[in-house]
Amino acid sequence: MARMTGRRVLLAVPVLLAVTLGVFAIAAASPFDPVRAYAGTAGLTASQENLDQLRHNLGVDQPLLARWWHWLTGALTGDLGDSATLRAPVSQVIGERIGWSALLCALAFVIAIAVGTLLGVLAARRRGGLLDRAVTSVAYALEAAPPFWLGLLAVWLFALKLGVLPAGGLTDTGSEVATAGQIARHVVLPALVLAVSQLPWFVLYVRQGVGDALAEDPVRGARARGLRERTVLLQHALRSGLLPVLTLIGSRVPELITGALLVETVFSWPGIAAATVEAATSVDFPLLAALTVLATAAVLAGNLLSDLLYGLADPRVAFDG
């Protein structure tokens, strides 16, 4: 296990380097002018000399490779640079927001896995039955629903129509202190919407895996020995049927990150979504590169976690093979 983890970490280094270089290359080819975005309305009346001086101060007048290398060497020492659009160090911008995004993603992922496993098992018990058809139909429908549409629908129903949950934000209107109770109430809707956007894949994977396991000879043998259906389902079929789901956990991380950005925007959740949008539209090189590296590292970590979980669950898989 340790050897495979070390090998994956070493392979992640060139991937992250290529990703950061790609970010700077795409930003350099972008039609957006970061200097005018930084200057705002003052840039409309500023002289070309002032704009050139500002361009030099921001370092965007340097060649592509020079800007990338300057950012990379600084990042290796912990200096991610300053965000030109948010007027703050990049590490501070990310540090203030990453915790809220992590909370939202963790809650949504746990809910999606738990509910998806439950519904998938129930659907697999009677494949072709009424419950199976209902669950799979809803799963396929949700698969095609974009997260922002689900978010708007949830706001309309639960916040505007029923008034049982807040429409967005982190605290109540007029509140100066974020209490645990307020945060718990405000995180419910975005976490549920993000979980529902991830739910169909877990439902369908569990249904397929458990359904196939129920038809295997070991499970049939357990039934022939007179074991209770509950024991057969939970201790034999479920254990074997969940193996493919472990690989799904890592593959859903990119979609989870994308969905989180959309959900955070809809619910005004104080995560990294707003910073990501501003960095992209304003061509904020340091912030854009740091956020992209962060997302890439999360994807690589998710894939590694899937492989480790699969190897722990199935002893036949060799970690160091």
C-alpha atoms as a printed R data frame, in Angstrom:
    type eleno elety resid chain resno       x       y       z
1   ATOM     1    CA   MET     A     1   0.000   0.000   0.000
2   ATOM     2    CA   ALA     A     2   2.760   2.455   0.948
3   ATOM     3    CA   ARG     A     3   4.653   1.722  -2.271
4   ATOM     4    CA   MET     A     4   1.591   2.339  -4.436
5   ATOM     5    CA   THR     A     5   0.778   5.559  -2.583
6   ATOM     6    CA   GLY     A     6   4.323   6.823  -3.032
7   ATOM     7    CA   ARG     A     7   4.274   5.928  -6.709
8   ATOM     8    CA   ARG     A     8   0.999   7.794  -7.192
9   ATOM     9    CA   VAL     A     9   2.347  10.861  -5.413
10  ATOM    10    CA   LEU     A    10   5.403  10.917  -7.666
11  ATOM    11    CA   LEU     A    11   3.238  10.567 -10.773
12  ATOM    12    CA   ALA     A    12   1.040  13.416  -9.550
13  ATOM    13    CA   VAL     A    13   3.943  15.898  -9.650
14  ATOM    14    CA   PRO     A    14   4.279  16.122 -13.469
15  ATOM    15    CA   VAL     A    15   0.499  16.140 -13.789
16  ATOM    16    CA   LEU     A    16   0.203  19.156 -11.492
17  ATOM    17    CA   LEU     A    17   3.064  20.920 -13.294
18  ATOM    18    CA   ALA     A    18   1.391  20.371 -16.661
19  ATOM    19    CA   VAL     A    19  -1.948  21.583 -15.316
20  ATOM    20    CA   THR     A    20  -0.509  24.823 -13.932
21  ATOM    21    CA   LEU     A    21   1.380  25.508 -17.153
22  ATOM    22    CA   GLY     A    22  -1.814  24.861 -19.101
23  ATOM    23    CA   VAL     A    23  -3.699  27.357 -16.929
24  ATOM    24    CA   PHE     A    24  -1.155  30.087 -17.621
25  ATOM    25    CA   ALA     A    25  -1.136  29.246 -21.349
26  ATOM    26    CA   ILE     A    26  -4.930  29.415 -21.617
27  ATOM    27    CA   ALA     A    27  -5.028  32.626 -19.588
28  ATOM    28    CA   ALA     A    28  -2.359  34.185 -21.819
29  ATOM    29    CA   ALA     A    29  -4.426  33.355 -24.911
30  ATOM    30    CA   SER     A    30  -7.608  34.721 -23.345
31  ATOM    31    CA   PRO     A    31  -9.109  37.923 -24.815
32  ATOM    32    CA   PHE     A    32  -9.709  39.281 -21.292
33  ATOM    33    CA   ASP     A    33  -7.288  41.955 -20.091
34  ATOM    34    CA   PRO     A    34  -6.383  41.396 -16.424
35  ATOM    35    CA   VAL     A    35  -5.098  44.964 -16.111
36  ATOM    36    CA   ARG     A    36  -8.414  46.544 -17.090
37  ATOM    37    CA   ALA     A    37 -10.248  44.041 -14.901
38  ATOM    38    CA   TYR     A    38  -8.035  45.054 -11.976
39  ATOM    39    CA   ALA     A    39  -8.433  48.782 -12.653
40  ATOM    40    CA   GLY     A    40 -12.206  48.532 -13.003
41  ATOM    41    CA   THR     A    41 -13.990  51.699 -14.120
42  ATOM    42    CA   ALA     A    42 -10.806  53.718 -13.534
43  ATOM    43    CA   GLY     A    43  -9.219  51.826 -16.408
44  ATOM    44    CA   LEU     A    44 -11.632  53.434 -18.863
45  ATOM    45    CA   THR     A    45 -10.081  56.862 -18.371
46  ATOM    46    CA   ALA     A    46  -6.530  55.873 -17.436
47  ATOM    47    CA   SER     A    47  -3.706  56.728 -19.784
48  ATOM    48    CA   GLN     A    48  -1.799  54.062 -21.645
49  ATOM    49    CA   GLU     A    49   1.282  54.923 -19.610
50  ATOM    50    CA   ASN     A    50  -0.551  54.245 -16.360
51  ATOM    51    CA   LEU     A    51  -1.963  51.000 -17.725
52  ATOM    52    CA   ASP     A    52   1.502  49.889 -18.817
53  ATOM    53    CA   GLN     A    53   2.889  50.700 -15.375
54  ATOM    54    CA   LEU     A    54   0.084  48.719 -13.738
55  ATOM    55    CA   ARG     A    55   0.737  45.862 -16.143
56  ATOM    56    CA   HIS     A    56   4.383  45.852 -15.063
57  ATOM    57    CA   ASN     A    57   3.462  45.991 -11.351
58  ATOM    58    CA   LEU     A    58   1.153  42.996 -11.753
59  ATOM    59    CA   GLY     A    59   3.811  41.116 -13.714
60  ATOM    60    CA   VAL     A    60   1.551  40.347 -16.672
61  ATOM    61    CA   ASP     A    61   3.930  41.978 -19.128
62  ATOM    62    CA   GLN     A    62   6.394  39.100 -18.711
63  ATOM    63    CA   PRO     A    63   6.569  36.123 -21.093
64  ATOM    64    CA   LEU     A    64   4.364  33.119 -20.389
65  ATOM    65    CA   LEU     A    65   7.113  30.832 -19.093
66  ATOM    66    CA   ALA     A    66   8.582  33.587 -16.914
67  ATOM    67    CA   ARG     A    67   5.210  34.225 -15.238
68  ATOM    68    CA   TRP     A    68   4.641  30.511 -14.722
69  ATOM    69    CA   TRP     A    69   8.114  29.904 -13.301
70  ATOM    70    CA   HIS     A    70   7.831  32.903 -10.974
71  ATOM    71    CA   TRP     A    71   4.512  31.624  -9.651
72  ATOM    72    CA   LEU     A    72   5.765  28.033  -9.330
73  ATOM    73    CA   THR     A    73   8.930  28.899  -7.397
74  ATOM    74    CA   GLY     A    74   6.889  31.078  -5.066
75  ATOM    75    CA   ALA     A    75   4.275  28.364  -4.566
76  ATOM    76    CA   LEU     A    76   6.955  25.855  -3.564
77  ATOM    77    CA   THR     A    77   7.930  28.183  -0.697
78  ATOM    78    CA   GLY     A    78   4.308  28.723   0.347
79  ATOM    79    CA   ASP     A    79   3.809  32.039  -1.448
80  ATOM    80    CA   LEU     A    80   0.923  31.624  -3.886
81  ATOM    81    CA   GLY     A    81   1.005  35.295  -4.826
82  ATOM    82    CA   ASP     A    82  -1.692  37.929  -4.500
83  ATOM    83    CA   SER     A    83  -5.118  37.923  -6.076
84  ATOM    84    CA   ALA     A    84  -5.449  40.975  -8.296
85  ATOM    85    CA   THR     A    85  -9.249  40.870  -8.287
86  ATOM    86    CA   LEU     A    86  -9.886  40.168  -4.586
87  ATOM    87    CA   ARG     A    87  -6.990  42.348  -3.368
88  ATOM    88    CA   ALA     A    88  -5.722  39.713  -0.927
89  ATOM    89    CA   PRO     A    89  -3.081  36.965  -0.762
90  ATOM    90    CA   VAL     A    90  -4.201  33.826  -2.598
91  ATOM    91    CA   SER     A    91  -3.531  31.662   0.453
92  ATOM    92    CA   GLN     A    92  -5.851  33.890   2.489
93  ATOM    93    CA   VAL     A    93  -8.579  33.806  -0.186
94  ATOM    94    CA   ILE     A    94  -8.487  30.012  -0.338
95  ATOM    95    CA   GLY     A    95  -8.116  29.563   3.409
96  ATOM    96    CA   GLU     A    96 -11.228  31.622   4.126
97  ATOM    97    CA   ARG     A    97 -13.355  29.629   1.690
98  ATOM    98    CA   ILE     A    98 -12.046  26.078   1.398
99  ATOM    99    CA   GLY     A    99 -13.462  24.957   4.739
100 ATOM   100    CA   TRP     A   100 -17.027  25.833   3.748
101 ATOM   101    CA   SER     A   101 -16.657  24.080   0.392
102 ATOM   102    CA   ALA     A   102 -15.203  21.005   2.099
103 ATOM   103    CA   LEU     A   103 -18.098  20.935   4.578
104 ATOM   104    CA   LEU     A   104 -20.669  21.133   1.791
105 ATOM   105    CA   CYS     A   105 -18.981  18.456  -0.360
106 ATOM   106    CA   ALA     A   106 -18.423  16.068   2.561
107 ATOM   107    CA   LEU     A   107 -22.038  16.255   3.734
108 ATOM   108    CA   ALA     A   108 -23.367  15.837   0.203
109 ATOM   109    CA   PHE     A   109 -21.085  12.895  -0.561
110 ATOM   110    CA   VAL     A   110 -21.984  11.052   2.639
111 ATOM   111    CA   ILE     A   111 -25.698  11.561   1.992
112 ATOM   112    CA   ALA     A   112 -25.394  10.452  -1.640
113 ATOM   113    CA   ILE     A   113 -23.477   7.273  -0.731
114 ATOM   114    CA   ALA     A   114 -25.783   6.325   2.159
115 ATOM   115    CA   VAL     A   115 -29.090   7.003   0.380
116 ATOM   116    CA   GLY     A   116 -27.802   5.656  -2.929
117 ATOM   117    CA   THR     A   117 -26.701   2.402  -1.303
118 ATOM   118    CA   LEU     A   118 -30.043   1.981   0.470
119 ATOM   119    CA   LEU     A   119 -32.144   2.637  -2.639
120 ATOM   120    CA   GLY     A   120 -29.855   0.514  -4.815
121 ATOM   121    CA   VAL     A   121 -30.151  -2.471  -2.470
122 ATOM   122    CA   LEU     A   122 -33.932  -2.132  -2.253
123 ATOM   123    CA   ALA     A   123 -34.202  -1.950  -6.041
124 ATOM   124    CA   ALA     A   124 -31.887  -4.953  -6.522
125 ATOM   125    CA   ARG     A   125 -33.916  -7.225  -4.224
126 ATOM   126    CA   ARG     A   126 -36.804  -7.400  -6.728
127 ATOM   127    CA   ARG     A   127 -35.364  -6.501 -10.099
128 ATOM   128    CA   GLY     A   128 -38.133  -5.631 -12.498
129 ATOM   129    CA   GLY     A   129 -40.608  -4.994  -9.687
130 ATOM   130    CA   LEU     A   130 -42.554  -1.818  -9.040
131 ATOM   131    CA   LEU     A   131 -40.009  -0.371  -6.600
132 ATOM   132    CA   ASP     A   132 -37.138  -1.181  -8.945
133 ATOM   133    CA   ARG     A   133 -38.827   0.529 -11.880
134 ATOM   134    CA   ALA     A   134 -39.718   3.576  -9.781
135 ATOM   135    CA   VAL     A   135 -36.213   3.973  -8.325
136 ATOM   136    CA   THR     A   136 -34.412   3.522 -11.649
137 ATOM   137    CA   SER     A   137 -36.811   5.890 -13.435
138 ATOM   138    CA   VAL     A   138 -36.191   8.641 -10.887
139 ATOM   139    CA   ALA     A   139 -32.446   7.958 -11.006
140 ATOM   140    CA   TYR     A   140 -32.302   8.305 -14.792
141 ATOM   141    CA   ALA     A   141 -34.373  11.504 -14.597
142 ATOM   142    CA   LEU     A   142 -32.086  13.029 -11.968
143 ATOM   143    CA   GLU     A   143 -29.065  12.012 -14.024
144 ATOM   144    CA   ALA     A   144 -30.152  14.471 -16.715
145 ATOM   145    CA   ALA     A   145 -31.004  17.315 -14.298
146 ATOM   146    CA   PRO     A   146 -28.270  19.981 -13.928
147 ATOM   147    CA   PRO     A   147 -27.370  20.925 -10.341
148 ATOM   148    CA   PHE     A   148 -28.230  24.607 -10.777
149 ATOM   149    CA   TRP     A   149 -31.764  23.677 -11.921
150 ATOM   150    CA   LEU     A   150 -32.204  21.417  -8.908
151 ATOM   151    CA   GLY     A   151 -30.967  24.264  -6.714
152 ATOM   152    CA   LEU     A   152 -33.408  26.796  -8.134
153 ATOM   153    CA   LEU     A   153 -36.251  24.290  -7.798
154 ATOM   154    CA   ALA     A   154 -35.304  23.625  -4.163
155 ATOM   155    CA   VAL     A   155 -35.195  27.355  -3.387
156 ATOM   156    CA   TRP     A   156 -38.621  27.871  -4.946
157 ATOM   157    CA   LEU     A   157 -40.187  24.928  -3.105
158 ATOM   158    CA   PHE     A   158 -38.605  24.874   0.340
159 ATOM   159    CA   ALA     A   159 -37.664  28.546   0.811
160 ATOM   160    CA   LEU     A   160 -40.250  30.555  -1.131
161 ATOM   161    CA   LYS     A   161 -43.278  28.266  -1.260
162 ATOM   162    CA   LEU     A   162 -43.077  26.378   2.043
163 ATOM   163    CA   GLY     A   163 -40.744  28.707   3.935
164 ATOM   164    CA   VAL     A   164 -39.207  25.898   5.966
165 ATOM   165    CA   LEU     A   165 -35.566  26.489   5.041
166 ATOM   166    CA   PRO     A   166 -33.459  29.576   4.218
167 ATOM   167    CA   ALA     A   167 -32.853  30.356   0.548
168 ATOM   168    CA   GLY     A   168 -29.106  30.830   0.833
169 ATOM   169    CA   GLY     A   169 -26.177  32.359   2.598
170 ATOM   170    CA   LEU     A   170 -24.442  31.171   5.735
171 ATOM   171    CA   THR     A   171 -26.332  33.077   8.439
172 ATOM   172    CA   ASP     A   172 -29.702  34.739   8.960
173 ATOM   173    CA   THR     A   173 -30.263  38.251   7.642
174 ATOM   174    CA   GLY     A   174 -28.866  40.860  10.016
175 ATOM   175    CA   SER     A   175 -26.882  38.342  12.044
176 ATOM   176    CA   GLU     A   176 -23.277  39.312  12.760
177 ATOM   177    CA   VAL     A   177 -22.208  35.982  14.260
178 ATOM   178    CA   ALA     A   178 -22.350  32.596  12.511
179 ATOM   179    CA   THR     A   179 -23.737  30.206  15.100
180 ATOM   180    CA   ALA     A   180 -23.757  26.437  14.727
181 ATOM   181    CA   GLY     A   181 -27.543  26.393  14.532
182 ATOM   182    CA   GLN     A   182 -27.655  28.937  11.712
183 ATOM   183    CA   ILE     A   183 -24.963  27.131   9.752
184 ATOM   184    CA   ALA     A   184 -26.780  23.813  10.185
185 ATOM   185    CA   ARG     A   185 -30.044  25.297   8.853
186 ATOM   186    CA   HIS     A   186 -28.399  27.043   5.921
187 ATOM   187    CA   VAL     A   187 -26.339  24.055   4.820
188 ATOM   188    CA   VAL     A   188 -29.330  21.704   4.549
189 ATOM   189    CA   LEU     A   189 -30.630  22.820   1.145
190 ATOM   190    CA   PRO     A   190 -27.280  23.127  -0.704
191 ATOM   191    CA   ALA     A   191 -26.055  19.820   0.754
192 ATOM   192    CA   LEU     A   192 -29.252  17.995  -0.220
193 ATOM   193    CA   VAL     A   193 -29.234  19.469  -3.737
194 ATOM   194    CA   LEU     A   194 -25.591  18.523  -4.276
195 ATOM   195    CA   ALA     A   195 -26.281  15.048  -2.857
196 ATOM   196    CA   VAL     A   196 -29.268  14.556  -5.164
197 ATOM   197    CA   SER     A   197 -27.114  15.537  -8.151
198 ATOM   198    CA   GLN     A   198 -24.674  12.718  -7.242
199 ATOM   199    CA   LEU     A   199 -27.302  10.211  -6.111
200 ATOM   200    CA   PRO     A   200 -28.281   8.540  -9.440
201 ATOM   201    CA   TRP     A   201 -24.849   7.050 -10.108
202 ATOM   202    CA   PHE     A   202 -24.620   5.413  -6.679
203 ATOM   203    CA   VAL     A   203 -28.175   4.066  -6.951
204 ATOM   204    CA   LEU     A   204 -27.578   2.522 -10.367
205 ATOM   205    CA   TYR     A   205 -24.139   1.131  -9.508
206 ATOM   206    CA   VAL     A   206 -25.334  -0.457  -6.262
207 ATOM   207    CA   ARG     A   207 -28.435  -1.851  -7.957
208 ATOM   208    CA   GLN     A   208 -26.362  -3.441 -10.709
209 ATOM   209    CA   GLY     A   209 -23.661  -4.750  -8.388
210 ATOM   210    CA   VAL     A   210 -25.983  -6.215  -5.771
211 ATOM   211    CA   GLY     A   211 -28.327  -7.589  -8.436
212 ATOM   212    CA   ASP     A   212 -25.450  -9.432 -10.127
213 ATOM   213    CA   ALA     A   213 -24.174 -10.678  -6.763
214 ATOM   214    CA   LEU     A   214 -27.574 -12.152  -5.881
215 ATOM   215    CA   ALA     A   215 -27.330 -14.330  -8.992
216 ATOM   216    CA   GLU     A   216 -23.860 -15.681  -8.163
217 ATOM   217    CA   ASP     A   217 -23.271 -19.232  -6.913
218 ATOM   218    CA   PRO     A   218 -21.965 -18.290  -3.426
219 ATOM   219    CA   VAL     A   219 -25.140 -16.313  -2.716
220 ATOM   220    CA   ARG     A   220 -27.298 -19.128  -4.042
221 ATOM   221    CA   GLY     A   221 -25.391 -21.507  -1.815
222 ATOM   222    CA   ALA     A   222 -26.027 -19.283   1.200
223 ATOM   223    CA   ARG     A   223 -29.733 -19.358   0.437
224 ATOM   224    CA   ALA     A   224 -29.626 -23.135  -0.004
225 ATOM   225    CA   ARG     A   225 -28.103 -23.463   3.470
226 ATOM   226    CA   GLY     A   226 -31.220 -21.831   4.863
227 ATOM   227    CA   LEU     A   227 -29.763 -18.471   5.812
228 ATOM   228    CA   ARG     A   228 -32.206 -15.658   6.289
229 ATOM   229    CA   GLU     A   229 -32.737 -13.317   3.332
230 ATOM   230    CA   ARG     A   230 -31.497 -10.388   5.405
231 ATOM   231    CA   THR     A   231 -28.246 -12.224   6.165
232 ATOM   232    CA   VAL     A   232 -27.798 -13.254   2.548
233 ATOM   233    CA   LEU     A   233 -28.382  -9.714   1.339
234 ATOM   234    CA   LEU     A   234 -26.254  -7.801   3.832
235 ATOM   235    CA   GLN     A   235 -23.390 -10.211   4.507
236 ATOM   236    CA   HIS     A   236 -22.958 -11.806   1.087
237 ATOM   237    CA   ALA     A   237 -24.552  -9.918  -1.805
238 ATOM   238    CA   LEU     A   238 -23.975  -6.399  -0.496
239 ATOM   239    CA   ARG     A   239 -20.303  -6.982   0.288
240 ATOM   240    CA   SER     A   240 -19.615  -8.294  -3.191
241 ATOM   241    CA   GLY     A   241 -21.899  -5.836  -4.954
242 ATOM   242    CA   LEU     A   242 -20.338  -2.749  -3.379
243 ATOM   243    CA   LEU     A   243 -16.879  -3.347  -4.854
244 ATOM   244    CA   PRO     A   244 -17.630  -1.466  -8.103
245 ATOM   245    CA   VAL     A   245 -19.015   1.420  -6.042
246 ATOM   246    CA   LEU     A   246 -15.600   1.952  -4.458
247 ATOM   247    CA   THR     A   247 -14.161   2.860  -7.848
248 ATOM   248    CA   LEU     A   248 -17.108   5.188  -8.427
249 ATOM   249    CA   ILE     A   249 -16.156   7.299  -5.402
250 ATOM   250    CA   GLY     A   250 -12.978   8.537  -7.064
251 ATOM   251    CA   SER     A   251 -14.527   9.051 -10.491
252 ATOM   252    CA   ARG     A   252 -17.290  11.233  -9.030
253 ATOM   253    CA   VAL     A   253 -14.883  13.741  -7.478
254 ATOM   254    CA   PRO     A   254 -14.585  15.946 -10.625
255 ATOM   255    CA   GLU     A   255 -18.370  16.003 -10.993
256 ATOM   256    CA   LEU     A   256 -18.723  16.739  -7.280
257 ATOM   257    CA   ILE     A   257 -16.398  19.736  -7.572
258 ATOM   258    CA   THR     A   258 -18.238  21.063 -10.638
259 ATOM   259    CA   GLY     A   259 -21.600  20.552  -8.985
260 ATOM   260    CA   ALA     A   260 -20.384  22.255  -5.810
261 ATOM   261    CA   LEU     A   261 -19.383  25.362  -7.776
262 ATOM   262    CA   LEU     A   262 -22.861  25.603  -9.305
263 ATOM   263    CA   VAL     A   263 -24.669  24.878  -6.039
264 ATOM   264    CA   GLU     A   264 -22.562  27.388  -4.111
265 ATOM   265    CA   THR     A   265 -23.413  30.039  -6.680
266 ATOM   266    CA   VAL     A   266 -27.155  29.352  -6.492
267 ATOM   267    CA   PHE     A   267 -27.245  29.383  -2.681
268 ATOM   268    CA   SER     A   268 -24.630  32.140  -2.161
269 ATOM   269    CA   TRP     A   269 -22.610  29.671  -0.106
270 ATOM   270    CA   PRO     A   270 -19.279  31.268   0.952
271 ATOM   271    CA   GLY     A   271 -17.080  28.615  -0.642
272 ATOM   272    CA   ILE     A   272 -14.577  28.821  -3.469
273 ATOM   273    CA   ALA     A   273 -17.207  29.194  -6.221
274 ATOM   274    CA   ALA     A   274 -17.256  32.992  -6.258
275 ATOM   275    CA   ALA     A   275 -13.459  33.129  -6.161
276 ATOM   276    CA   THR     A   276 -13.237  30.641  -9.037
277 ATOM   277    CA   VAL     A   277 -15.648  32.607 -11.213
278 ATOM   278    CA   GLU     A   278 -13.882  35.896 -10.520
279 ATOM   279    CA   ALA     A   279 -10.472  34.361 -11.176
280 ATOM   280    CA   ALA     A   280 -11.637  32.917 -14.506
281 ATOM   281    CA   THR     A   281 -13.420  36.011 -15.807
282 ATOM   282    CA   SER     A   282 -10.712  38.428 -14.640
283 ATOM   283    CA   VAL     A   283  -7.771  36.256 -15.729
284 ATOM   284    CA   ASP     A   284  -6.364  36.318 -12.198
285 ATOM   285    CA   PHE     A   285  -3.290  34.145 -12.885
286 ATOM   286    CA   PRO     A   286  -2.169  33.331  -9.311
287 ATOM   287    CA   LEU     A   287  -5.652  32.597  -7.967
288 ATOM   288    CA   LEU     A   288  -6.706  30.659 -11.054
289 ATOM   289    CA   ALA     A   289  -3.591  28.495 -10.965
290 ATOM   290    CA   ALA     A   290  -3.929  27.759  -7.238
291 ATOM   291    CA   LEU     A   291  -7.602  26.806  -7.514
292 ATOM   292    CA   THR     A   292  -6.906  24.581 -10.525
293 ATOM   293    CA   VAL     A   293  -4.073  22.815  -8.696
294 ATOM   294    CA   LEU     A   294  -6.370  22.347  -5.717
295 ATOM   295    CA   ALA     A   295  -9.099  20.781  -7.865
296 ATOM   296    CA   THR     A   296  -6.604  18.563  -9.685
297 ATOM   297    CA   ALA     A   297  -5.099  17.385  -6.401
298 ATOM   298    CA   ALA     A   298  -8.596  16.551  -5.126
299 ATOM   299    CA   VAL     A   299  -9.285  14.435  -8.224
300 ATOM   300    CA   LEU     A   300  -5.971  12.582  -7.900
301 ATOM   301    CA   ALA     A   301  -6.589  12.015  -4.181
302 ATOM   302    CA   GLY     A   302 -10.069  10.671  -4.958
303 ATOM   303    CA   ASN     A   303  -8.698   8.172  -7.460
304 ATOM   304    CA   LEU     A   304  -6.042   7.053  -4.982
305 ATOM   305    CA   LEU     A   305  -8.672   6.646  -2.261
306 ATOM   306    CA   SER     A   306 -10.792   4.486  -4.568
307 ATOM   307    CA   ASP     A   307  -7.885   2.172  -5.334
308 ATOM   308    CA   LEU     A   308  -6.945   1.882  -1.651
309 ATOM   309    CA   LEU     A   309 -10.513   1.122  -0.600
310 ATOM   310    CA   TYR     A   310 -10.880  -1.447  -3.373
311 ATOM   311    CA   GLY     A   311  -7.657  -3.155  -2.345
312 ATOM   312    CA   LEU     A   312  -8.676  -3.241   1.307
313 ATOM   313    CA   ALA     A   313 -12.119  -4.618   0.462
314 ATOM   314    CA   ASP     A   314 -10.842  -7.239  -1.978
315 ATOM   315    CA   PRO     A   315  -7.687  -9.069  -0.781
316 ATOM   316    CA   ARG     A   316  -7.194 -10.483  -4.282
317 ATOM   317    CA   VAL     A   317  -6.070  -7.041  -5.479
318 ATOM   318    CA   ALA     A   318  -2.314  -6.543  -5.137
319 ATOM   319    CA   PHE     A   319  -1.289  -3.042  -4.073
320 ATOM   320    CA   ASP     A   320   2.265  -3.392  -5.279
321 ATOM   321    CA   GLY     A   321   1.544  -5.305  -8.439
